[in-house]
Every structure is written in structure tokens, then in C-alpha cells.
Amino acid sequence: MNLKTCCLHLLEFLRKEEGDAPEKRGYFRLFLGKGMQYSLLCTACKAEVNEVDLNGFSETKKISEKEFADIEKKCNLLGVTGKPEVLIAKEQLKLEFSYQYFSGLHDQIILDIQPFYHAGHTRWMAVTAAGCLIRINEGSNFVEPSSPIGGPVDFSRPIVTSLSPNQRFLVIANTYGMYGCVVDLTTEKICFKLKRDDYHTENCIYPIVFFEMDGKTFLVHATQWNRLDVTDVETGKCVTDREWPEFKEEEKKQHVLDYFYGSLLISPEGRWIYTSGWVWHPVGKPEVFSLEDWLRKNIWESEDGPSRKGLAQLDYWPTSAAWINENLLLVDALEGDFYTSTGVRIVDVKSGHTTKSFAGPSGDFFFDHFLFSCGMNGFSAWDIATGERVLQELSFRPRWYHRVTKQFLSLGPKNILQLGMIR
């Protein structure tokens, strides 16, 4: 039987009768700097650890896995101390750089870029502060700009964008605004416009994402702070019409969410949708629910359907996430409840259970065989099977990834494309 450790006070509490003073039931996790191993400490012992070297603290006792689990079940997690070990692989990947200069880009203010996968030479689609689309082509010094697309988006402010899987449609919205629009890239004309209500938009990234189902292209987008809808892009028709109860804090009505939607992420085969939203106090609450059930079984699945699961309660948002496959999701939180060290959990979205966790990754996530993270600590790659870091490049901070060309993109001075590839 594997043995774990806790402080003597928590062990004493566990072995006493129920009904002890509630203030004794809180505990802290003391990470031991050895992988993800941690000990359990009461409040008094945690305060003592702050004053001594972690390795010099001896007021702990080895206990069985069952006793360890019982303490975590019967006591409240109050926080974490110490640090989990960041594992580093002996064999490291290599990152090779190339640079591309386009004369048609150097004087542009680029707001966002999307990787482009359609047949042809275009590899990236950029949106500029002039409200123009620019196709950035492979193997030439030529870019294809459009005329300003117009519409309700304010291109003097930050934007978010998303490309449809068939690469025909581009949605653009002000990141913290009320308005957006969908552009048909075959005509470079606006198909339809988007609007959400203005309640705390300054704290909520505009939720927009495309998906395909039954041969059709759909867009998920926010219409209210606590409501998502789905529009058939070809027809512009909403396919999730439902009578919406008025939200009143003093009344708990069926289907009404006290939840602010944030950025969205669709699973590879389009069955699940992840949202990085929040609730008052404020608390970050990444959640997931079945997109398939929403459109085919239950029009209220997005509000309170049986597939909807909370993945964590955190003191920050938005959270980063990346789909590994149709049922496994990487979320950037080691703990499921507030107090967390830097790292990730792999969650089975069907059960909501964590299958693995490891320390180190932070920032924005991409997944393609490895987990790639980009943030204040530069660019890194992680083997999710071992939890080991297999690459780190402190000076490279890409914002975009092209799954076909396997290129990570960062913009340099005069919009020179800095492209990184794993070798």
C-alpha cells in the first residue's frame, strides 16, 4: 500500500468522533518539490512551515491512501504552499526559426490573424485597424488586401476572430464590446451582424466560435451576458430559439443562469463546447457541456442540461484550455477550487474527473501531439504522457499556430513574420 503524509493534528482529527470544532477542519496542501507529491497540513502547521525550510519540517506522519483521502473528503481545502516539481525531459525538442517580410504588411496595424487551411496559397488571414482583410500568401512577397468591410465592429478597439471549419466564413467582434459580424470570404461581404447586451461586457471576451454539424456551418455566439445562441450561417436563422425568463437575482427561475459567458472552444469532432466564464464574487468558472445534446435533444442544455459540468472555481479568468481529443480537455488549473499552482489538469469531460495533472505550463495553450504554452515565461512544449517539459524558448511568444504547416507565428517590427517550427 502506498503511504502519504499529513500533520499530526489532521490525523488526530480524523481519528476522533464527528462533531469536532469546524475551525479544525481546514487543511493546506504542502507540495514537496517532488513531482506532484504533497502533504496535508492544518492551519497552525502551515504557518510554521512558512518560517522554516520545507525539508526541515518534521511534524508529519505517514498514513495510508485511504486515510489521506478521508482527510481531503472531510476537511476543507484552504490553499496550497510549497511548489510542485516541474519535470524536464533529458531529450529536448529543437525550435527552428524563419522570417518572412511582406511589403504590403509593413505599414499596417494588424489586430488579429487566423491560420488559413483552404486550398491555394493563402496561409494566414489578417484583420487590420482599417477594417480590411489581408490574405498572406506562402512562397511569395505578395499579400491580397480587401476593401474595408464596414459593419458594426469598431476597428479602433481590440477584436476577436474565428474562422469556420470550411474556411468560407470569418466572424469578427470587439473583444469587450457589444457588436460583431460574419463575413463571407468568397464575396468579402457581411452575411449578418451580431449583437449582445452591454452588461459587464468590459469583463467578458465576446463568445464566438464556428462548428459544423450535419453538413452545415453554425456559429455559437452570445446574445446576452448569460445566454448563448446558435445561428445557421448560410441562412442567418437562429436554431436555438427559446422563451427566455427575465433574470432576477432574488428569484431562482428555471433555466436562468447567473453566469457570464467568455471565450469558447469546440472539441475536435464538434460534440462538446468549453466556455471560460465567471460568476459573482467574482469567480472564474470554466465549464463544458454537450453541443450535440443542445442541438438534437434539449434546447436548454446550455443552461442546465445534464451534460453541463463545472471544471473549476478559480480566482482568475479567462482560463486557457486545449482539447486533446473528443473527450479529454487540458485546463490551466492544478486545483479544482481556487488555490492553485501553475500547471494543468487533464479532464475527462464525460465524467468531469481529472485523469492527470502536472506542473509548469501557463499562458495560452495549443495542442498538437504536445501541449504548447506561451506566456510571460516564453514558449514551451510539454509531453502530456510524462508531464515533462520538452522545450523552452524564453524569447519567443507566438500568438497563433498553423496546424497544417506546423508553424507558430509571432509578429516582429514592420510586421515581419517570425515563424517557429519544432524539429
Stockholm file with secondary structure:
# STOCKHOLM 1.0

chainA/1-423         MNLKTCCLHLLEFLRKEEGDAPEKRGYFRLFLGKGMQYSLLCTACKAEVNEVDLNGFSETKKISEKEFADIEKKCNLLGVTGKPEVLIAKEQLKLEFSYQYFSGLHDQIILDIQPFYHAGHTRWMAVTAAGCLIRINEGSNFVEPSSPIGGPVDFSRPIVTSLSPNQRFLVIANTYGMYGCVVDLTTEKICFKLKRDDYHTENCIYPIVFFEMDGKTFLVHATQWNRLDVTDVETGKCVTDREWPEFKEEEKKQHVLDYFYGSLLISPEGRWIYTSGWVWHPVGKPEVFSLEDWLRKNIWESEDGPSRKGLAQLDYWPTSAAWINENLLLVDALEGDFYTSTGVRIVDVKSGHTTKSFAGPSGDFFFDHFLFSCGMNGFSAWDIATGERVLQELSFRPRWYHRVTKQFLSLGPKNILQLGMIR
#=GR chainA/1-423 SS CCEEEEEHHHHHHHHSCTTCCGGGGEEEEEEESSTTCEEEECHHHHHHHTTSCGGGCCCEEEEEHHHHHHHHHHSEEEEEEEECCCEECSSCCCEEEEEECCTTTTTCCEEEEEECCSSSSEEEEEEETTSCEEEEETTSSCEEECCCCCSSCCTTSCEEEEECTTSSEEEEEETTSSEEEEEETTTTEEEEEEECCCTTGGGSCCCEEEEEETTEEEEEEEEETTEEEEEETTTTEESCCCCCCCCCTTCCCTTCCCCEEEEEEECTTSSEEEEEEEETTTEEEEEEEEHHHHHHTCTTHHHHCTTCEECCEESSCSCCEEESSSSEEEESCSSSEECCCSEEEEEETTTTEEEEEEECCCSEEEESSSEEEEETTEEEEEETTTTEEEEEETTCCCCEEETTTTEEEEECGGGCEEEEEEC
#=GC SS_cons         CCEEEEEHHHHHHHHSCTTCCGGGGEEEEEEESSTTCEEEECHHHHHHHTTSCGGGCCCEEEEEHHHHHHHHHHSEEEEEEEECCCEECSSCCCEEEEEECCTTTTTCCEEEEEECCSSSSEEEEEEETTSCEEEEETTSSCEEECCCCCSSCCTTSCEEEEECTTSSEEEEEETTSSEEEEEETTTTEEEEEEECCCTTGGGSCCCEEEEEETTEEEEEEEEETTEEEEEETTTTEESCCCCCCCCCTTCCCTTCCCCEEEEEEECTTSSEEEEEEEETTTEEEEEEEEHHHHHHTCTTHHHHCTTCEECCEESSCSCCEEESSSSEEEESCSSSEECCCSEEEEEETTTTEEEEEEECCCSEEEESSSEEEEETTEEEEEETTTTEEEEEETTCCCCEEETTTTEEEEECGGGCEEEEEEC
//
